[in-house]
Each structure stands twice: as C-alpha cells, then as structure tokens.
C-alpha cells in the first residue's frame, strides 16, 4: 500500500503539471519527505496527505482510491462459468469453487459423494485446517479414531493433519461444502 500511495500522488502531481518543489511550497511539507512518499520509502501522516490532496485539488478519498489492492483479490465465479473438477470418480466428484486456488489462502470445494461412497483416507501436514458443511444428506466422518455423523446443515471443523475419511452410508448422494486453509488440494 505504501508504494501504491506514492505512485498515486506522483500520478496526480504530474497530471496537474506540478513539481515536488511547487508541492512542497504550497503544503509546507519538505521536498525530501514528498520524494520519499512518492518512492514508497515513507508513508507520511494523514495530515500530510490532506495537505497534498488539497494542493492537488482532490479529496482524501480520491487520493486513496485505487491504492487498496484488497479488491484485486475478489474473484467471482458465476453459475455460467464451468467449475474445475479436481477429482471425478465413480463414488466421489470434487469441484473447485474458485479460480487460481494456488493464490488463495482458502480452497473452497464442493464434494458430491454418491450413495454408499467413500473418499480416500487423507492427512495433510500440520497447520492445515478443514471446515465441512453438509448441504444435502448425512455424512459420516472418520477423524483418526473418532467418528462423527454430520447431518444436513451441520458442520465440522478440524485439524486436517489428523487422518480423515468421509463416508456416505445412505443411498442418495451427499453434497458437502469444504473449506481448506491454507490452500491445499
């Protein structure tokens, strides 16, 4: 964000045809400070930003617009877009519910487990966590030595380094929303 603010100030300053010396004179902020802000080595104070924004003829909100990169991480996958299938077998169908999962901190998945189906037993390295939410049906989860029956609209959160496996003991398919963090497939 630091570098983005400096780039934004430099862009606005150049659009107005102003030099650092001119901005320094009008704001009372040292030219060296303005230079450091523009190069991203210093952020400055909100008071300094207000003076610079006023001199550039913009509001503080406009000065800050575009510097928050959190919106760059927003990813919308519509119903019309095909989901990437990460596993498709006779008993298990796994769909990735986002794009570019390697760049995400959470991997959201939709698992469909056919009647009398089961997943492979798995265990991740320490630090990986899973959240399951049963959307339709009932699911048995074997978590190391324990078993949990997760009913429709119920959830389970656990450390995924524990060996685990999912079972559908019914005849109808079970659909499960799974979130894995950090992102692991």
C-alpha positions as CSV (number, residue, x, y, z in Angstrom):
1,X,0.0,0.0,0.0
2,X,2.9,2.3,0.8
3,X,4.3,2.2,-2.8
4,X,0.8,2.5,-4.3
5,X,0.1,5.7,-2.4
6,X,3.3,7.2,-3.6
7,X,2.6,6.2,-7.2
8,X,-0.9,7.7,-6.9
9,X,0.5,11.1,-5.6
10,X,3.1,11.2,-8.4
11,X,0.4,10.4,-11.0
12,X,-1.9,13.2,-9.7
13,X,1.0,15.6,-9.4
14,X,2.2,15.0,-13.0
15,X,-1.4,15.3,-14.3
16,X,-1.6,18.8,-12.7
17,X,1.9,19.6,-14.1
18,X,3.4,20.4,-10.7
19,X,6.9,19.7,-9.4
20,X,7.9,18.4,-6.0
21,X,9.3,21.9,-5.2
22,X,5.9,23.5,-6.0
23,X,4.0,21.0,-3.9
24,X,6.5,21.5,-1.0
25,X,6.0,25.3,-1.1
26,X,2.2,25.0,-1.2
27,X,1.9,22.4,1.5
28,X,4.7,23.2,3.9
29,X,5.9,19.6,3.6
30,X,9.6,19.2,2.9
31,X,10.5,18.3,-0.6
32,X,12.6,15.3,0.7
33,X,9.6,14.0,2.6
34,X,7.4,14.3,-0.5
35,X,10.0,12.5,-2.6
36,X,10.2,9.6,0.0
37,X,6.5,9.3,0.0
38,X,6.4,9.1,-3.8
39,X,9.1,6.5,-3.9
40,X,7.4,4.4,-1.2
41,X,10.2,4.6,1.4
42,X,8.0,6.7,3.7
43,X,4.2,6.9,4.1
44,X,3.8,10.3,5.8
45,X,1.0,11.3,8.1
46,X,-2.7,11.7,7.3
47,X,-2.2,15.5,7.9
48,X,0.5,15.5,5.2
49,X,-1.8,13.5,2.9
50,X,-4.6,16.0,3.4
51,X,-2.3,18.9,2.5
52,X,-1.1,17.2,-0.6
53,X,-4.6,16.2,-1.7
54,X,-5.8,19.8,-1.2
55,X,-2.9,21.1,-3.2
56,X,-3.6,18.6,-6.0
57,X,-7.3,19.6,-6.0
58,X,-8.7,16.2,-4.8
59,X,-10.3,14.9,-1.7
60,X,-8.5,12.5,0.6
61,X,-10.9,9.7,-0.5
62,X,-9.9,10.3,-4.1
63,X,-6.2,10.4,-3.2
64,X,-6.6,7.0,-1.6
65,X,-8.7,5.5,-4.3
66,X,-7.0,2.6,-6.2
67,X,-4.3,2.1,-3.6
68,X,-6.1,-0.6,-1.6
69,X,-5.3,-3.9,-3.5
70,X,-7.7,-6.0,-1.5
71,X,-10.2,-5.5,-4.2
72,X,-7.8,-7.1,-6.7
73,X,-8.2,-10.4,-4.8
74,X,-12.0,-10.5,-5.4
75,X,-12.9,-13.5,-7.6
76,X,-16.5,-14.1,-8.7
77,X,-17.3,-17.4,-10.4
78,X,-20.8,-17.2,-11.9
79,X,-23.1,-20.2,-12.4
80,X,-22.5,-20.0,-16.2
81,X,-18.7,-20.5,-15.8
82,X,-17.6,-24.1,-15.6
83,X,-16.0,-25.2,-12.3
84,X,-12.7,-27.0,-12.4
85,X,-13.2,-30.6,-11.4
86,X,-10.2,-31.7,-9.4
87,X,-11.4,-35.3,-9.0
88,X,-14.1,-37.3,-10.7
89,X,-14.5,-41.0,-9.8
90,X,-17.3,-43.5,-9.5
91,X,-18.0,-42.6,-5.9
92,X,-16.6,-39.0,-5.5
93,X,-16.9,-35.8,-7.5
94,X,-14.8,-32.8,-6.3
95,X,-15.3,-29.3,-7.8
96,X,-13.1,-26.3,-7.1
97,X,-15.4,-23.3,-6.3
98,X,-12.8,-20.6,-7.1
99,X,-10.2,-19.7,-9.7
100,X,-6.4,-19.6,-9.2
101,X,-6.6,-21.6,-6.0
102,X,-2.8,-21.5,-5.6
103,X,-3.0,-17.8,-5.0
104,X,-5.7,-18.1,-2.3
105,X,-5.5,-18.7,1.5
106,X,-8.6,-20.9,1.4
107,X,-9.6,-23.6,-1.0
108,X,-13.4,-23.9,-1.3
109,X,-14.6,-27.2,-2.7
110,X,-17.9,-28.9,-3.4
111,X,-17.7,-32.7,-2.8
112,X,-20.5,-34.9,-4.0
113,X,-20.3,-38.4,-2.5
114,X,-22.5,-41.0,-4.2
115,X,-24.7,-43.4,-2.3
116,X,-22.6,-45.9,-0.3
117,X,-19.5,-44.0,-1.5
118,X,-16.4,-43.0,0.4
119,X,-13.3,-40.9,-0.1
120,X,-9.7,-41.9,0.2
121,X,-8.2,-41.6,3.6
122,X,-6.1,-38.5,3.8
123,X,-4.0,-36.4,6.1
124,X,-2.3,-33.0,5.5
125,X,0.8,-31.5,7.1
126,X,0.3,-29.7,10.4
127,X,-1.2,-26.3,10.1
128,X,-3.9,-27.2,7.5
129,X,-7.5,-27.0,8.7
130,X,-10.8,-28.1,7.2
131,X,-14.3,-26.9,7.6
132,X,-17.1,-29.2,6.3
133,X,-20.8,-28.2,5.9
134,X,-23.2,-30.8,4.7
135,X,-25.6,-29.2,2.2
136,X,-27.7,-32.3,1.4
137,X,-27.8,-35.7,3.2
138,X,-25.9,-37.2,6.1
139,X,-22.1,-37.8,6.2
140,X,-20.0,-40.0,8.5
141,X,-16.5,-38.6,9.0
142,X,-13.9,-40.8,10.5
143,X,-11.3,-38.5,12.1
144,X,-8.4,-40.5,13.3
145,X,-10.0,-42.9,15.9
146,X,-13.3,-40.9,16.3
147,X,-16.4,-41.0,14.1
148,X,-18.9,-38.1,13.6
149,X,-22.3,-38.2,12.0
150,X,-22.8,-34.8,10.3
151,X,-26.4,-34.3,9.3
152,X,-27.9,-31.9,6.7
153,X,-26.9,-28.3,7.5
154,X,-24.4,-29.3,10.2
155,X,-20.7,-28.7,10.1
156,X,-17.4,-30.0,11.4
157,X,-14.1,-28.1,11.8
158,X,-10.9,-30.0,12.4
159,X,-7.1,-30.1,12.1
160,X,-6.6,-31.8,8.7
161,X,-3.3,-33.3,9.8
162,X,-5.4,-35.9,11.6
163,X,-6.1,-38.8,9.2
164,X,-9.6,-38.5,7.9
165,X,-12.1,-40.0,5.5
166,X,-15.7,-39.4,4.6
167,X,-18.5,-42.0,4.1
168,X,-22.0,-41.8,2.7
169,X,-23.8,-44.8,4.2
170,X,-27.1,-43.8,2.5
171,X,-28.4,-44.4,-1.0
172,X,-28.8,-40.8,-2.1
173,X,-25.8,-38.5,-2.9
174,X,-24.4,-36.3,-0.2
175,X,-23.2,-32.8,-1.1
176,X,-20.6,-31.2,1.2
177,X,-19.1,-27.7,1.1
178,X,-15.4,-28.0,2.2
179,X,-13.0,-25.1,3.0
180,X,-9.3,-25.9,3.3
181,X,-6.9,-23.4,4.8
182,X,-4.2,-22.7,3.9
183,X,-5.0,-23.6,0.3
184,X,-4.2,-27.3,-0.4
185,X,-5.6,-29.6,-3.0
